[in-house]
């Protein structure tokens, strides 16, 4: 592939013709082979390998999570909104009650002067 400036550009993903997909796979495999030739990158006991392998695992887990997530429908969204509202109300009531109880206790301890 050629960019608008005439330089070669690797395709961004497996979209396009079969030939482009094949080239993309070959380039990806070539990059993977280059990484395998550096053993310290795949060794988790090495600090660089720990960082690289941790990043790859995080990326794979994140990708898997995003693919499994679905947008909630209206009924599910309303249920979540009601549950959050009730939680806020309960926490507010608890905070108000604690404040109301501790005002006289604080006055007794301080001495009311």
N, CA, C and O of each residue as an XYZ file, in Angstrom:
452
protein
N       0.837     -1.183      0.000
C       0.000      0.000      0.000
C       0.876      1.239      0.000
O       1.972      1.226      0.561
N       0.417      2.284     -0.608
C       1.147      3.549     -0.667
C       0.305      4.627     -0.015
O      -0.913      4.676     -0.189
N       0.970      5.494      0.742
C       0.267      6.618      1.339
C       0.175      7.745      0.325
O       0.667      7.625     -0.797
N      -0.452      8.833      0.721
C      -0.594      9.982     -0.163
C       0.760     10.599     -0.488
O       0.899     11.299     -1.491
N       1.764     10.342      0.357
C       3.087     10.911      0.154
C       4.013      9.955     -0.592
O       5.180     10.279     -0.814
N       3.514      8.784     -0.982
C       4.288      7.859     -1.776
C       5.057      6.814     -0.988
O       5.671      5.933     -1.589
N       5.043      6.882      0.352
C       5.769      5.886      1.130
C       4.873      4.686      1.404
O       3.646      4.787      1.386
N       5.508      3.558      1.657
C       4.755      2.336      1.919
C       4.109      2.415      3.292
O       4.732      2.882      4.246
N       2.873      1.965      3.401
C       2.126      1.996      4.646
C       1.564      0.604      4.893
O       0.981     -0.008      3.998
N       1.743      0.110      6.109
C       1.162     -1.180      6.471
C      -0.321     -0.985      6.734
O      -0.716      0.023      7.322
N      -1.146     -1.926      6.313
C      -2.571     -1.796      6.601
C      -2.815     -1.824      8.099
O      -2.091     -2.495      8.835
N      -3.824     -1.104      8.552
C      -4.090     -0.988      9.983
C      -4.759     -2.217     10.561
O      -4.634     -2.463     11.760
N      -5.433     -2.965      9.795
C      -6.123     -4.137     10.312
C      -6.479     -5.062      9.180
O      -6.188     -4.773      8.019
N      -7.106     -6.173      9.506
C      -7.418     -7.160      8.474
C      -8.648     -6.785      7.648
O      -9.532     -7.618      7.449
N      -8.716     -5.560      7.172
C      -9.807     -5.151      6.294
C      -9.249     -4.995      4.895
O      -8.044     -4.807      4.727
N     -10.079     -5.066      3.918
C      -9.627     -4.897      2.539
C      -9.619     -6.219      1.802
O     -10.310     -7.165      2.181
N      -8.832     -6.270      0.749
C      -8.816     -7.459     -0.089
C      -8.081     -8.595      0.614
O      -7.424     -8.392      1.635
N      -8.204     -9.784      0.053
C      -7.539    -10.951      0.641
C      -6.025    -10.803      0.594
O      -5.323    -11.249      1.502
N      -5.529    -10.183     -0.457
C      -4.096     -9.972     -0.560
C      -3.604     -9.040      0.550
O      -2.555     -9.283      1.147
N      -4.357     -7.978      0.825
C      -3.991     -7.070      1.916
C      -4.045     -7.791      3.260
O      -3.183     -7.585      4.114
N      -5.054     -8.632      3.445
C      -5.164     -9.388      4.689
C      -3.980    -10.323      4.857
O      -3.446    -10.467      5.957
N      -3.568    -10.962      3.762
C      -2.443    -11.882      3.815
C      -1.160    -11.126      4.151
O      -0.367    -11.581      4.975
N      -0.956     -9.979      3.517
C       0.229     -9.171      3.802
C       0.234     -8.717      5.262
O       1.275     -8.723      5.918
N      -0.927     -8.327      5.757
C      -1.036     -7.889      7.151
C      -0.652     -9.024      8.088
O       0.110     -8.816      9.032
N      -1.174    -10.226      7.836
C      -0.838    -11.387      8.663
C       0.658    -11.683      8.607
O       1.270    -11.981      9.633
N       1.247    -11.602      7.416
C       2.674    -11.864      7.272
C       3.496    -10.829      8.037
O       4.475    -11.177      8.696
N       3.103     -9.562      7.951
C       3.821     -8.517      8.675
C       3.683     -8.716     10.180
O       4.646     -8.529     10.923
N       2.495     -9.091     10.629
C       2.269     -9.322     12.055
C       3.109    -10.490     12.539
O       3.723    -10.421     13.604
N       3.138    -11.558     11.762
C       3.936    -12.718     12.151
C       5.426    -12.377     12.153
O       6.170    -12.855     13.010
N       5.867    -11.552     11.196
C       7.275    -11.152     11.153
C       7.636    -10.347     12.397
O       8.704    -10.535     12.978
N       6.738     -9.450     12.802
C       7.006     -8.675     14.016
C       7.036     -9.585     15.235
O       7.871     -9.399     16.120
N       6.140    -10.567     15.296
C       6.115    -11.508     16.423
C       7.401    -12.326     16.453
O       7.940    -12.586     17.529
N       7.901    -12.734     15.288
C       9.152    -13.490     15.238
C      10.324    -12.641     15.712
O      11.221    -13.150     16.383
N      10.328    -11.349     15.370
C      11.392    -10.461     15.829
C      11.378    -10.350     17.348
O      12.431    -10.325     17.984
N      10.171    -10.281     17.932
C      10.073    -10.202     19.390
C      10.533    -11.496     20.047
O      11.126    -11.470     21.126
N      10.262    -12.629     19.401
C      10.679    -13.906     19.970
C      12.199    -14.052     19.950
O      12.764    -14.791     20.757
N      12.858    -13.350     19.032
C      14.312    -13.441     18.965
C      14.978    -12.703     20.126
O      16.176    -12.873     20.353
N      14.225    -11.888     20.862
C      14.736    -11.196     22.040
C      14.196    -11.898     23.287
O      13.097    -11.575     23.737
N      14.942    -12.849     23.856
C      14.391    -13.664     24.952
C      14.075    -12.877     26.220
O      13.195    -13.274     26.982
N      14.776    -11.771     26.460
C      14.518    -11.026     27.700
C      13.144    -10.363     27.698
O      12.637    -10.000     28.759
N      12.533    -10.198     26.519
C      11.203     -9.583     26.457
C      10.125    -10.560     26.915
O       9.120    -10.155     27.499
N      10.338    -11.852     26.647
C       9.326    -12.836     27.035
C       9.583    -13.437     28.414
O       8.776    -14.233     28.893
N      10.695    -13.071     29.065
C      11.027    -13.593     30.391
C      10.433    -12.686     31.455
O      10.836    -11.529     31.574
N       9.486    -13.192     32.226
C       8.833    -12.365     33.245
C       9.733    -12.106     34.449
O       9.415    -11.251     35.276
N      10.849    -12.827     34.567
C      11.779    -12.577     35.665
C      12.660    -11.358     35.382
O      13.242    -10.777     36.298
N      12.751    -10.985     34.129
C      13.494     -9.793     33.731
C      12.565     -8.585     33.865
O      11.404     -8.674     33.467
N      13.036     -7.456     34.413
C      12.148     -6.292     34.578
C      11.522     -5.808     33.271
O      10.352     -5.428     33.247
N      12.290     -5.821     32.193
C      11.732     -5.389     30.903
C      10.685     -6.388     30.431
O       9.619     -5.998     29.955
N      10.986     -7.669     30.564
C      10.029     -8.707     30.179
C       8.774     -8.663     31.031
O       7.669     -8.878     30.532
N       8.946     -8.382     32.328
C       7.779     -8.271     33.216
C       6.880     -7.137     32.757
O       5.657     -7.279     32.721
N       7.495     -5.996     32.401
C       6.725     -4.844     31.948
C       6.033     -5.135     30.618
O       4.849     -4.839     30.456
N       6.763     -5.712     29.670
C       6.193     -5.984     28.345
C       5.096     -7.039     28.434
O       4.013     -6.852     27.880
N       5.366     -8.146     29.126
C       4.371     -9.215     29.232
C       3.151     -8.755     30.026
O       2.023     -9.126     29.700
N       3.369     -7.952     31.060
C       2.239     -7.402     31.814
C       1.375     -6.512     30.949
O       0.148     -6.570     31.019
N       2.014     -5.686     30.129
C       1.266     -4.822     29.208
C       0.488     -5.622     28.179
O      -0.654     -5.288     27.863
N       1.103     -6.680     27.654
C       0.403     -7.516     26.671
C      -0.787     -8.234     27.305
O      -1.858     -8.323     26.704
N      -0.595     -8.744     28.524
C      -1.707     -9.411     29.213
C      -2.833     -8.422     29.505
O      -4.009     -8.748     29.340
N      -2.469     -7.210     29.941
C      -3.477     -6.189     30.213
C      -4.242     -5.828     28.942
O      -5.464     -5.682     28.972
N      -3.530     -5.686     27.832
C      -4.182     -5.349     26.558
C      -5.128     -6.470     26.131
O      -6.239     -6.203     25.674
N      -4.693     -7.715     26.276
C      -5.550     -8.841     25.883
C      -6.790     -8.917     26.777
O      -7.897     -9.143     26.288
N      -6.603     -8.729     28.088
C      -7.743     -8.764     29.006
C      -8.702     -7.606     28.739
O      -9.919     -7.783     28.786
N      -8.163     -6.433     28.461
C      -9.009     -5.263     28.176
C      -9.800     -5.473     26.903
O     -10.989     -5.160     26.844
N      -9.142     -6.002     25.883
C      -9.830     -6.265     24.604
C     -10.964     -7.267     24.807
O     -12.060     -7.090     24.275
N     -10.694     -8.320     25.579
C     -11.715     -9.338     25.854
C     -12.898     -8.726     26.606
O     -14.049     -9.043     26.309
N     -12.620     -7.849     27.582
C     -13.677     -7.200     28.349
C     -14.552     -6.320     27.466
O     -15.779     -6.383     27.545
N     -13.929     -5.502     26.626
C     -14.690     -4.592     25.772
C     -15.542     -5.369     24.773
O     -16.657     -4.955     24.457
N     -15.031     -6.481     24.277
C     -15.806     -7.282     23.328
C     -17.014     -7.934     23.993
O     -18.043     -8.132     23.347
N     -16.901     -8.268     25.272
C     -18.014     -8.932     25.963
C     -19.055     -7.957     26.488
O     -20.202     -8.344     26.713
N     -18.675     -6.692     26.687
C     -19.595     -5.710     27.246
C     -20.716     -5.394     26.261
O     -20.506     -5.345     25.049
N     -21.896     -5.183     26.802
C     -23.038     -4.792     25.976
C     -23.668     -3.540     26.569
O     -23.569     -3.285     27.769
N     -24.304     -2.780     25.725
C     -24.980     -1.570     26.170
C     -26.293     -1.978     26.858
O     -27.042     -2.789     26.313
N     -26.580     -1.425     28.049
C     -27.813     -1.828     28.729
C     -29.051     -1.308     27.994
O     -29.033     -0.232     27.397
N     -30.117     -2.095     28.052
C     -31.378     -1.626     27.472
C     -32.048     -0.676     28.466
O     -31.534     -0.458     29.564
N     -33.183     -0.117     28.085
C     -33.845      0.908     28.902
C     -34.252      0.356     30.270
O     -34.091      1.039     31.281
N     -34.775     -0.868     30.310
C     -35.222     -1.457     31.570
C     -34.044     -1.658     32.526
O     -34.147     -1.344     33.712
N     -32.937     -2.175     32.018
C     -31.766     -2.396     32.851
C     -31.174     -1.064     33.325
O     -30.740     -0.950     34.471
N     -31.158     -0.063     32.447
C     -30.629      1.251     32.818
C     -31.461      1.872     33.926
O     -30.909      2.437     34.869
N     -32.797      1.773     33.824
C     -33.667      2.329     34.867
C     -33.445      1.623     36.199
O     -33.448      2.257     37.254
N     -33.252      0.303     36.144
C     -33.021     -0.459     37.373
C     -31.712     -0.011     38.040
O     -31.663      0.144     39.260
N     -30.671      0.194     37.258
C     -29.391      0.649     37.802
C     -29.528      2.062     38.369
O     -29.002      2.354     39.443
N     -30.237      2.945     37.646
C     -30.415      4.328     38.106
C     -31.192      4.369     39.415
O     -30.849      5.149     40.304
N     -32.230      3.549     39.556
C     -33.017      3.509     40.794
C     -32.154      2.993     41.947
O     -32.200      3.535     43.051
N     -31.366      1.940     41.687
C     -30.516      1.394     42.746
C     -29.493      2.426     43.210
O     -29.243      2.553     44.409
N     -28.906      3.155     42.283
C     -27.935      4.197     42.653
C     -28.608      5.320     43.428
O     -28.043      5.829     44.397
N     -29.800      5.709     43.016
C     -30.526      6.775     43.718
C     -30.863      6.367     45.145
O     -30.712      7.159     46.074
N     -31.312      5.151     45.314
C     -31.621      4.661     46.661
C     -30.355      4.633     47.516
O     -30.394      4.992     48.693
N     -29.242      4.213     46.936
C     -27.972      4.199     47.661
C     -27.553      5.589     48.096
O     -27.122      5.784     49.232
N     -27.680      6.573     47.184
C     -27.357      7.956     47.545
C     -28.255      8.444     48.666
O     -27.779      9.102     49.591
N     -29.541      8.137     48.605
C     -30.473      8.587     49.637
C     -30.134      7.964     50.989
O     -30.153      8.652     52.009
N     -29.828      6.684     51.005
C     -29.482      6.007     52.255
C     -28.210      6.600     52.851
O     -28.151      6.872     54.051
N     -27.190      6.802     52.012
C     -25.936      7.370     52.516
C     -26.141      8.804     53.021
O     -25.544      9.200     54.022
N     -26.968      9.563     52.343
C     -27.265     10.922     52.806
C     -27.992     10.913     54.132
O     -27.683     11.719     55.010
N     -28.954     10.017     54.295
C     -29.695      9.917     55.551
C     -28.765      9.521     56.693
O     -28.868     10.064     57.793
N     -27.856      8.575     56.438
C     -26.905      8.149     57.468
C     -26.001      9.326     57.860
O     -25.763      9.563     59.044
N     -25.506     10.055     56.867
C     -24.653     11.208     57.161
C     -25.383     12.270     57.952
O     -24.826     12.840     58.890
N     -26.636     12.545     57.580
C     -27.445     13.549     58.301
C     -27.682     13.107     59.738
O     -27.580     13.915     60.662
N     -27.998     11.827     59.931
C     -28.256     11.305     61.275
C     -27.002     11.390     62.146
O     -27.074     11.798     63.306
N     -25.865     11.008     61.591
C     -24.616     11.068     62.360
C     -24.312     12.507     62.755
O     -23.927     12.772     63.894
N     -24.481     13.435     61.822
C     -24.233     14.850     62.120
C     -25.192     15.345     63.195
O     -24.787     16.067     64.106
N     -26.464     14.959     63.093
C     -27.481     15.382     64.049
C     -27.188     14.844     65.446
O     -27.409     15.548     66.432
N     -26.699     13.623     65.551
C     -26.409     13.012     66.839
C     -25.144     13.608     67.454
O     -25.090     13.812     68.667
N     -24.137     13.888     66.648
C     -22.858     14.327     67.199
C     -22.790     15.818     67.521
O     -21.851     16.242     68.194
N     -23.737     16.621     67.074
C     -23.740     18.044     67.454
C     -23.935     18.195     68.963
O     -23.140     18.896     69.590
N     -24.963     17.566     69.594
C     -25.083     17.711     71.055
C     -23.944     17.045     71.818
O     -23.514     17.553     72.854
N     -23.452     15.910     71.316
C     -22.341     15.222     71.996
C     -21.111     16.124     71.985
O     -20.408     16.227     72.990
N     -20.852     16.771     70.867
C     -19.701     17.674     70.764
C     -19.857     18.852     71.723
O     -18.883     19.285     72.338
N     -21.075     19.370     71.851
C     -21.310     20.489     72.777
C     -21.079     20.067     74.229
O     -20.562     20.848     75.028
N     -21.460     18.839     74.569
C     -21.244     18.347     75.941
C     -19.766     18.182     76.209
O     -19.287     18.551     77.282
N     -19.033     17.632     75.252
C     -17.582     17.394     75.442
C     -16.830     18.719     75.526
O     -15.971     18.878     76.393
N     -17.128     19.661     74.657
C     -16.420     20.931     74.642
C     -16.784     21.754     75.888
O     -15.951     22.503     76.397
N     -17.973     21.624     76.358
C     -18.362     22.305     77.579
C     -19.367     23.407     77.359
O     -19.807     24.032     78.324
N     -19.736     23.662     76.157
C     -20.793     24.627     75.876
C     -20.428     26.060     76.218
O     -21.334     26.881     76.360
N     -19.155     26.410     76.359
C     -18.792     27.777     76.726
C     -18.559     28.654     75.565
O     -18.246     29.833     75.734
